[in-house]
């Protein structure tokens, strides 16, 4: 009954979420190929620098709910940095990418993190991504260095290869699931939810006096 676009209009078919995820990092670290590998399982060894902004939308199911990630990719060059405020607006997830063969791109990570924190005013699920791990023979940034920075900054960490697809899907999926968990926690901590909890904390029998039994009302909670 209908195509995928009609699913968004159905009111009784279950909840649907749309999350914005941005990919940031210096030019030529492989941001566009990470996205094309994840979204279309494609890799273009001759891809040119992204000009402006591109995005792809990917869907996955979490806890029986339809989750769509709108993943944005933009140029890392300084001359395109004017797009940043609009680019970051509404983002709830980010992959901060560096090239394991180019230490300068790793040193830039802190600057990209500062920019992300400046432009985002909500909780952002962040993963540090060391891309091009297929080039182990010319590696210049160790796995330990990547892990240490991620621990210091409170980030997820993963090394990937857009060329041979190593860990690409996993990296995106971890970020998307963490966004979903963050949103779930916000829902559970909202005033509306707390009010519902307090209203249902005590079950009243027919005579109107509080029951000594624990309330059996169940509420959704985050999965472990």
C-alpha positions in Angstrom: 0.0 0.0 0.0 1.9 3.0 -1.3 5.6 3.9 -1.5 8.1 4.8 1.1 7.1 8.5 1.1 3.6 7.6 2.2 4.9 5.9 5.3 5.8 9.3 6.8 2.2 10.4 6.5 0.6 7.4 8.3 -0.5 8.4 11.8 -1.0 5.0 13.3 1.9 3.0 11.9 4.4 3.6 14.7 6.8 6.4 15.5 9.4 7.7 13.1 12.5 9.7 13.9 14.7 11.9 11.7 18.1 12.7 12.9 20.7 15.1 11.3 24.3 13.8 11.4 27.2 15.9 10.1 30.6 14.7 8.9 33.5 17.1 9.6 37.2 17.1 9.2 40.0 18.5 7.0 39.8 18.3 3.2 40.7 14.9 1.6 40.4 12.8 4.8 37.7 10.8 3.0 34.5 12.2 4.3 32.6 12.0 1.0 33.7 8.4 0.4 32.7 7.4 3.9 29.2 8.6 3.1 29.0 7.1 -0.3 30.3 3.8 1.0 27.7 3.8 3.8 24.8 5.1 1.7 25.4 3.5 -1.6 28.2 1.0 -1.0 30.3 3.0 -3.5 33.9 4.2 -3.5 35.3 6.7 -6.0 39.1 6.8 -5.9 39.0 10.0 -8.1 36.4 11.9 -6.1 36.9 15.7 -6.1 36.6 18.0 -3.2 33.0 18.6 -2.1 31.8 22.1 -2.9 28.9 23.3 -0.8 26.8 20.7 1.0 25.5 17.3 0.1 23.5 14.8 2.1 22.1 11.3 2.0 19.3 9.8 4.0 19.6 6.3 5.4 17.0 4.3 7.4 17.3 1.7 10.1 15.1 0.2 12.7 15.8 0.6 16.4 13.5 -0.9 19.1 10.8 -1.4 16.5 10.9 2.3 15.5 11.8 3.7 12.1 14.9 5.9 12.4 16.1 8.0 9.5 19.5 9.6 9.5 20.1 12.6 7.2 23.9 12.6 6.9 25.5 15.9 5.7 28.8 16.2 4.0 30.6 19.5 3.3 34.0 20.7 2.2 36.8 20.9 4.8 38.6 23.7 3.0 38.8 27.0 4.8 37.2 29.0 2.0 34.0 27.1 2.5 33.8 27.5 6.3 31.1 30.2 5.9 28.5 27.5 5.5 29.2 26.1 9.0 26.5 27.7 11.1 23.7 26.5 8.8 25.5 23.2 8.3 25.6 22.4 12.0 22.1 23.7 12.8 19.9 20.9 14.2 22.7 18.3 14.2 22.5 15.7 16.9 25.3 13.5 15.7 28.8 14.0 14.2 31.6 12.0 12.8 34.9 13.9 13.2 37.3 12.4 10.6 41.0 12.4 10.2 43.4 10.6 7.9 45.7 8.1 9.7 48.5 8.9 7.2 48.4 12.7 7.7 49.1 13.9 11.2 48.0 17.4 10.4 44.5 16.2 10.0 44.6 14.6 13.4 45.9 17.8 15.0 42.9 19.6 13.4 40.4 17.4 15.3 40.4 19.7 18.4 39.5 22.7 16.2 36.7 20.8 14.6 35.4 19.8 18.0 35.5 23.4 19.2 33.5 24.5 16.1 31.0 21.7 16.7 30.4 22.7 20.3 30.1 26.4 19.3 27.4 25.8 16.7 25.4 23.0 18.4 23.3 23.8 21.5 22.1 20.3 22.2 23.5 16.9 23.0 25.5 15.6 20.1 26.6 11.9 19.7 30.2 12.2 18.5 32.6 9.6 17.0 36.3 10.2 16.2 37.0 8.4 13.0 40.6 7.5 11.8 40.0 6.9 8.1 42.2 5.1 5.5 43.2 2.2 7.9 43.9 0.2 4.7 47.1 2.3 4.4 48.7 0.7 7.4 52.1 0.7 5.6 52.2 4.5 5.6 50.4 5.1 8.9 51.5 8.2 10.8 48.9 8.3 13.6 48.7 5.3 15.9 45.6 3.6 17.1 46.6 4.5 20.6 46.8 8.2 19.8 43.3 8.1 18.4 41.9 6.2 21.4 43.6 8.5 23.8 42.1 11.6 22.2 38.7 10.0 22.1 38.9 9.2 25.8 40.0 12.7 26.6 37.2 14.3 24.7 34.5 11.7 25.6 34.0 10.5 22.0 33.4 7.1 20.5 36.4 6.0 18.4 36.8 3.8 15.4 39.2 3.3 12.5 37.7 2.9 9.1 38.5 2.3 5.5 36.1 3.8 2.9 38.1 1.9 0.3 37.5 -1.6 1.6 34.5 -0.8 3.8 36.1 -1.7 7.1 33.9 -0.5 10.0 32.1 2.1 7.9 28.6 0.8 8.5 29.4 0.2 12.2 30.7 3.7 12.7 27.5 5.3 11.4 25.2 2.9 13.1 26.9 3.4 16.5 26.4 7.2 16.2 22.7 6.8 15.1 22.0 4.4 17.9 23.6 6.7 20.5 21.4 9.6 19.1 18.4 7.4 19.6 19.5 6.6 23.1 20.0 10.3 23.9 16.6 11.2 22.6 15.0 8.3 24.6 16.7 9.6 27.8 15.4 13.1 27.1 11.8 11.7 26.7 12.1 9.7 29.9 13.4 12.7 31.8 10.8 15.1 30.5 8.3 16.8 32.8 5.4 15.1 31.0 6.9 11.7 31.6 7.7 12.4 35.3 4.1 13.7 35.8 2.8 10.5 34.2 5.0 8.5 36.6 3.8 10.3 39.7 0.2 10.0 38.6 0.6 6.2 38.2 2.8 5.5 41.1 0.0 4.4 43.4 -2.8 2.2 42.2 -6.2 2.7 43.8 -8.5 -0.2 44.5 -12.3 0.3 44.1 -12.7 1.7 47.6 -10.4 4.6 46.8 -7.7 3.9 49.3 -4.1 3.3 48.3 -3.2 -0.3 47.7 -0.1 -1.7 49.4 0.8 -3.6 46.2 3.3 -2.0 43.9 1.8 -0.4 40.8 2.0 -2.7 37.8 1.9 0.1 35.2 4.8 -0.4 32.8 6.7 2.4 31.0 9.1 2.1 28.1 12.7 2.4 29.0 16.0 2.4 27.2 17.4 -1.0 26.3 20.8 -1.8 27.8 
